[in-house]
Amino acid sequence: MKFSSIKEFFYKLQSMCYAFLLLPLGILIALYAIPQRIITPFWIEDEYTVFLLRVLFPVIAIVELTTVHWVIRAKLKTISTLPGLGDRLDRYVPLAFLRTGSAVVISLLMLIGLFLTGDVWFTGYAVTMLVIIFLQRPTPAGLSSQLQLRGNEKELILKGELV
């Protein structure tokens, strides 16, 4: 990702992450905005199957998000040892997209559960994932903590310029 300042770096990175957030949010709004008579009846109506999906989908979400968290944490340790701040920022971008993308995939899975069953629990799961996506957005404080920045580099990231 090309950037000319730290402020531009975070502006571009956060804008792209917010764009990812719009996909599940738009689908959620569409599912509730379209009248039920246009959408065919829910495909899964068996109570046991709905309950099973209600338990299985969050388990899948926890496993996937935990795995992604571990992978990102391991890569951040490697990235934090690089000598140049520019190299570290460039290698941080794909990790931010991976974190956001994995949460978007899980929120889409929850929306598929909502579409198939019509169960309100899946709406709660999807909204929870949207909140998680929002809270995990890349911020200067989060980046400096994750990359273990110190001194001038930390000041540069937090304030957007050297003082």
N, C-alpha and C positions, 0 to 999 in steps of 0.2 A: 504494500500500500504506500503510495507516494504522499508525503506531507511536508509542509514547509515550516511548521511550528508544532509545538506540543498541543496547543489549543486546537489546531486543525486536526491533529492526529485523533484526539478524543472526540471531536465533533464528527468526523467521518466514521470512526469505529462505533460510536453510540448510535449514529443514524442508521448504520447497516444492521445493528442488532435490533433496533426498534422496528426496522422494516421486516425482519424475521418475525417479530412479535405480531405484526399485523395479519399474517396469514391465519393462524388459529383464531385470533380475535374476530376476523372477518367471517370465518366459517361459523363460529359460535353465534354471531349476530344473525347470520343468514339462516341457521337452523331454527332460531326462534322467530325470525321475521316471516319466513315462508309459512303460509297457512297449512295446517295439517291435512286438509283435503287434497292439496296438490301433491304432497309426499305420500307415497304408498304406506300402508300400515307398517308398523315396526316388524322386522323380520324375526326377532327373537322375543317371544312372549312367555316362554316357560319360566316360572319363578326360580326354579333350581338353576337353570342356565344363566339367568340374569344375575343371581347371587354369585355364581361361580365367576362370571366375568367381572363382577363388582369387586371381588377379592383378587382375581388373577391380574387384572390390569395394573392396580397399584403395586403389586409385587414385581411385575415386569418393570414398572417405572423406577422403583427403588433400586433394583439390580442394575438397570442401565445407567441411571444417574450416579450411582456409587462407583461403577466401573469407570465412567467418564471422569469422575472426580479424581480417582486414583491415577489414571493415565495423565491427566492434566497436571496434577501435583508432581508426578515424576518428571514430566517434561519441563515444568517450571524450575525444578532444581537444576536441571541441565542448562537451561537458558540463563539462569541467574549467574552462572559462572563465566559467561561470555564477557569479553573485555569492553566492547563498545555498547553504549546505550542504544544507538540506532539499530544495531543488530538485535538486541534484546527486544526492542519494540516491534521490529519486523517479525520476529518469531513468536511474539505474543499474540499477534492478530489471528492466526489460524486457530490458536487455542481458545480465544474468545468466541470465534465462530463455532468451534466444536461444542463448547459449553452451551451456547445459545441454541445451536441446531439440535443438539440432543434433547434439550427441554422442549423445543418446538415439536419434534417427532413424538415425544411422549404426550404432549397436549393434543396432537392430532389423533393419537391412539385413543385418548379419552373421548374425543369428539366422535370417533368411529363407534365407540361403545354407546354414546348418546344416540347416534343415528340408528344403530341396530336395535337398541332396546327401549329408548325413550325414558330411561331411568334417570331421575334427577341427580342421583349420586355422581353420574359422569359429568354433569354440569359443574358440580362442586370440585371434582378432580381437575377438570380443564381450567377452571378459574384459578385454582391453587397453582397449577403449572404456569399460568400467565403471570401470577404474582411472583413466582420463583424466577421466571425469565426476567421480569422487571428488576428484581432485587439483585440478580447476578450480572447486571449490566456492567461493562467495564468503566471504572471510575479511577481518577488519579490516585486516590488513597488506596484503593484495592490493588491497583497495579503496583504501586511502590511497595506495598506489603507482600504481594505475591512474588515479586522479583527481588525482594529483600534489598531494596535500594537504601543507600546511606548518603549522608552529606549533601554535596552539591547536586547529585543526580536526583535525590529525593526532593530537594527544594525545587529543582527544575520541573519535575513532574507535578508536584502539588500546586505550584504557583503559575506554571506555564511559562516561566522565564526565570533567568538568573537575576538575583537582586544584588 
